[in-house]
Amino acid sequence: MFRRLRFLSNKAKTQLGGPLDESGPAGILHWRSDAMNRETYLEELQSRLEAWNAKLERLKASASGARAGVRIMYEAQVAAFQHPLDEVAHQFTAIQAADATGWKALKQAAEDACDRMTLAELKLRVELG
């Protein structure tokens, strides 16, 4: 199976606020396969969703234990992280519900949602230092 390395699109790089190192955005690499079957793709997407959900839960825990001023900052970050995560989860559900041939039409929307989620994750890393 041929695999290629895929980084964030130029649009996502621009939204981040500047050029990213060509070796990859903050060490986050996206391995994607053009010949990947649906089950394998769903497993990969499920794994990424679980990791992002764990990060969101840690962020929420930090927010609940913070002082009032810092809590407001954390709550804003939780909201900014939650929206793209919900979008990825929606695409995951759509691919699960699609038939064996129709899922490929939804794959690009899921990859775009993952790019937006990765961008949100990078912004969070920058904000938290």
N, C-alpha and C positions, 0 to 999 in steps of 0.2 A: 504494500500500500504506500503510495507516494504521499509524503507529508511536506507541507511548506510552512515557513515561519511567517506569521502575519502580525503586524504591529498596528497600532491605532491609525486610523485614516488621517489625512492631512487636515480635514475639518476638525476632528477631535483634537489634534495637536494644537490647532489654532485656538480652539475653545479653552485649552489648558492655559493659554496665555503666553505661548512662545514655543520655539523649536525644542524638540526633545533630542536627546542623544540618539544617534543612529543605531546604537547597539540595543535599543529598546527602551520603552518608557519605564523608568524606575525599576528595571529588572523584571517587569511583567511580560511574559512571552505567551503568545496565543498559538498553540499548535492546532492547526486545522487540516483536515483531509478532504480533498475533493471527492474521494470515493468512500467516505465514511457512511456506514449504514445508519438507519434511524435509531436502532437500539443503542449503538455505541455513542451516537451523538447525544441522545437523551441522558445516558449515564454520565457523560462528560459535563453536560449542562447541569444535571442534578448535583454533581460534585461541586461545581462552581457556586451554585445557589446555596448549598449548605455552608460553604466557606464564607460567603458574603453574609449570610444570616448570622453566623457565629460572630463575625465582626460587628454587625449591627447590635447584637445582644450585649457584647462587651462595651460598645459605645453607650448604650442605654444604661448599663450598670454604672459606668463612669459618671453619666449625667445625674443619676439618682443620688450619688454620694457626694456631689460637688456643692460648693457654696452657691448662693443665689446668682451672683453675676456670672460665674463660670457655667452654671447650669443652663442659663439662657443660651450661651455659646454652644454647648453640647446639644441642646434641643434643636437648635438651628441645623447643626451638622447631621443629627439623626434624621430630620425631615429631608435634607438634601440627599442623604444616602438612601432613604426609604423609597422615594419615588422611582428612581431607575431600577431598584431591586424589584419593586412590584411589577415593573414593565417586563423584566426578564422572566419573572414567575408567570406572567400572563402568556408570554411567548412559549414557555415550556409547556403550559397546559394546552395551548393551541396545537403544538406539534404532537403532543400525546394523543389528542383527539383526531388528528388528521389521518387520512388513509395512507397506505403504503407508498403511493405515488405523490399525493398532495403535500406531504410534509416538506419536500424539497423547496416548494414555493414559499414556505414559511421560514426556512432556514436563514435567509438573508436578513429578515426582520429580527430574528433572534440574535444573530451576530451583531447587528447594529445596536440592539438593546444591550448586549454584553459590552460593546465598546463604550456606550454611555455609562454603564456601571463601572467599568474600569476607569473612565475619566473621573467619575465621582470619587472613586477610591483614591486616585492620585491626588485629587484636590484635598481630600481629607488628610492624607499623609502630609501634604504641604502645610495645611492649617495647623495640624497638631505638632508639626516639627519633628 
